[in-house]
Amino acid sequence: MSKTPVVVTGMGIVSALGVDLGAFSAGLRAGRSGVRKQEHLASAGVRSDLCADAAEPEFPDLLALPTYTSRPDRFGLRAALSAVADAGLSSAQLQGAAVVFGTGTGGAQDTEDYLRGRLGGQSPPVELLISHQPASVTDLVARVLGAQGPRATVMTACSSSAIALSQARDQIALGRVQVAVAGGAEGLCMLTLAGFGALRATSPEACRPFDVDRKGLNLGEGAAVLILESEAHARARGARIYARFVGAGLSCDAHHMTAPHPEGAGALRAMQAALTDAQLEPEAVGYINAHGTGTPHNDAAESAAVRQLLGARAAQVPISSIKSMVGHTLGAAGAIEAVASVVSLHEGFLPPTVNLQTPDPTFGLDLIMGEARAQRVQVVMSSSFAFGGNNAVLLFTQP
C-alpha cells in the first residue's frame, strides 16, 4: 500500500540544556552537560542524586493553565507551544491534528507529595492527583491547542515517545490526518530515583556511555515535541521542512523484565524493521543517535546489534549518546533524541558523547568523543530500547 510521505516542520524542547531549541542545539554542539546534583526532590538515601534537571518553563500571561498541572505537563505544553510556533501553524490548521505523547511516570511527583502529606497527618488538596494519569499531558496539550484529531498516550518505559512518534507518523501516512503534534514528557520523582537506584542502574558519577569504565546512567527530565505533516500539506502552505521521517521499526524481545537481550536481538530486529519500512539498506545509515544509557549491559547489547546490522561498516558509521548531556529522560528520551537527530541533519554536525574517555575496545565502533563533529549525513538512525525489550528505532533523512 502506498503511504503518504511525512516530514518534520517544527520542533520544541525543554531539557537540562535549556528551554528552547536554540539552547538545546548550542549545548549539543558545545558538548555541554546538564547533569548536576538535583535540587527539587528530597533524595536522601538514593544511590545517586546526579540528574539532569530541567528548568521550570514560563508561559504567556494570557494562557490560563489549570490550577494543578504536573512538571511533565508543563514541560510538554511548553515544548508543544514552541513546536507549533516554530512550524508556523495556525489554529485552523491545528484543529484536526492528532496529538500523541509518550511518558513514563506521568505526574507521579504530585502523587508522592499527596501521599507524603496524608501520611504526615495533613490534608493536601486531592487535585494533586489529577495529573497522575499518564494521559494528562496529552489531554492538556490537545485542549490548549484546540486539536480535535486522534489522541493517544504511550507508556512503554524508555521507548514511549519514540513509539508515540511512530504512531503519529502512521496517522499521517495512512491519510487519517494531515498534521500531528507528537513527542514525550517526563519529570523526576522519587519512584524513578529510588527504583533505578535499587536496580543499581544509576551512576554516582557523571555517566560515560560506551566507556570501558561506565558505571550506569544519570536520570533526566524534560520534554520534546515534533510537528509532523504530510509532505503535500507542508509544501502547500510553504512550510520549512527540517527532515523527512522515513521509517520506524518496533520489536519486543521479552528477554527479561529489565535487562536487554545480551546479543541485542530485539534491538537488531527494530533497526532492520525501520530500514525495511524506509526501503533503505544498512549502507545508507550515516549516523546513529544511540540509546547509550551508560549501563554495562545496555551499551554492550546495543553495540552488538549495531555490529550485526552494519557488518564491516560498524567502525565507520559515527555513533554517540546525548544522554551524557541531558540524562536518561525515560519516557521523553525518544522524542528528545529525535529532535537531536533532526538537528544533526539540519545543522550539519554530530553531537559527542561527553565524559567518554576510553571506549570499550570490544565494541569496535566509531564513537564521537570530546566535541561535536562537523559532518553532513543523509540518514540518521535514532534508537530507543526499554524495559521488557520494548524497542523502537526511527529514521530521518534530508528533506
Secondary structure, DSSP 8 states (H G I E B T S, - for coil): -----EEEEEEEEEBTTBSSHHHHHHHHHHT----EE--SS--TTSS--EEE--------TT----S---HHHHHHHHHHHHHHHHHT--HHHHTT-EEEEEESSTTHHHHHHHHHHHHTT----GGGGGGGSTTHHHHHHHHHHT--S-EEEE--GGGHHHHHHHHHHHHHHTTS-SEEEEEEEE---HHHHHHHHHTT-B-SS---TTBTT---B-EE-EEEEEEEEEHHHHHHTT----EEEEEEEEEE----SSS--TT-HHHHHHHHHHHHHHT--GGG--EEE------HHHHHHHHHHHHHHHGGGGGTSEEE-THHHH-B-GGGHHHHHHHHHHHHHHHTEE--BTT--SB-TTT--EE-BSS-EE---SEEEEEEE-GGGEEEEEEEE--
